[in-house]
C-alpha cells in the first residue's frame, strides 16, 4: 500500500510541477552526468588538453548545480536526479571515448 501511495505522490508532484521546472532539472542533471564521465575517460586515456577542458567545463557547471535549490520532493529525489544523471554519464562515457579515439588517431599524429 505504501508503494502505491508513493507512486501516486510522485505523479501528483509531476502534475503540480511546471514543465519548465522538470525540464531544467532533467537537462542540468544530464549535463552534470555527461561532464563528470568525460573526466574519467580523458584522464584514463591521458589526453592532457581534453582533461583540462573537461575539468574547466565540469567545475564551471558545478557552480550551477551547487547553487540550485535542493530537491525536496520524491519526484526530484527519485526521478529527476538519478535517471538523467545516469543517462548523461553513460552518453558522456561513450561520446568521450569516441572523441579521445579521434584525437589519438588524427590529431596526436
C-alpha positions in Angstrom: 0.0 0.0 0.0 2.8 2.4 0.8 4.4 1.9 -2.6 1.2 2.7 -4.4 0.9 5.9 -2.3 4.4 6.8 -3.2 3.8 6.4 -7.0 0.6 8.5 -6.6 2.6 11.2 -4.8 5.2 11.2 -7.5 2.5 11.5 -10.1 0.8 14.4 -8.3 4.2 16.1 -7.8 4.8 15.8 -11.6 1.3 17.2 -12.4 1.9 20.2 -10.0 5.4 21.0 -11.3 5.8 23.2 -14.3 7.1 21.6 -17.5 10.0 24.1 -17.5 10.9 23.2 -13.9 11.1 19.5 -14.7 12.9 20.0 -18.0 15.5 22.2 -16.3 16.2 19.6 -13.7 16.5 16.8 -16.3 18.7 19.0 -18.5 21.0 20.1 -15.7 21.4 16.6 -14.3 22.1 15.1 -17.7 24.8 17.7 -18.5 26.3 17.2 -15.0 26.5 13.4 -15.5 27.9 13.9 -19.0 30.6 16.2 -17.9 31.6 14.1 -14.9 32.0 10.9 -17.0 34.1 12.7 -19.6 36.6 13.5 -16.9 37.2 9.8 -16.2 37.6 8.8 -19.9 40.0 11.6 -20.7 42.1 11.1 -17.5 42.3 7.3 -18.3 43.5 8.0 -21.8 45.9 10.6 -20.6 44.9 13.3 -23.2 46.0 16.3 -21.2 44.3 19.1 -23.1 41.0 17.1 -23.1 41.4 16.6 -19.3 42.0 20.3 -18.8 39.0 21.3 -20.9 36.8 18.7 -19.3 37.8 19.9 -15.8 37.0 23.5 -16.7 33.6 22.7 -18.1 32.8 20.4 -15.2 33.7 22.9 -12.5 32.0 25.8 -14.2 28.9 23.7 -14.3 29.2 22.5 -10.7 28.6 26.1 -9.7 25.2 25.9 -11.2 24.5 22.5 -9.6 25.6 23.6 -6.1 23.7 26.9 -6.1 20.3 25.4 -7.1 17.6 24.6 -4.6 17.8 21.2 -3.0 15.3 18.5 -4.2 12.6 18.1 -1.5 10.1 16.1 -3.5 10.1 12.4 -4.3 9.9 13.4 -8.0 13.1 15.2 -7.7 14.9 12.7 -5.5 13.8 9.5 -7.3 13.2 10.5 -10.9 14.6 13.9 -11.9 18.0 13.5 -10.3 19.1 9.9 -10.7 17.9 8.9 -14.2 19.0 11.9 -16.3 22.4 11.9 -14.4 23.0 8.2 -15.1 22.0 8.6 -18.8 24.2 11.6 -19.1 27.1 9.8 -17.6 26.6 6.9 -20.0 26.4 9.1 -23.0 29.4 11.1 -21.9 31.4 7.9 -21.4 30.5 6.7 -25.0 31.0 10.1 -26.7 34.2 11.0 -24.9 35.7 7.6 -25.8 34.9 8.2 -29.5 36.3 11.7 -29.2 39.5 10.5 -27.5 39.9 7.8 -30.2 39.6 10.6 -32.8 42.2 12.7 -31.0 44.7 9.9 -30.8 44.1 8.8 -34.4 44.1 12.1 -36.2 45.4 14.9 -34.0 48.2 13.2 -31.9 49.9 12.0 -35.1 
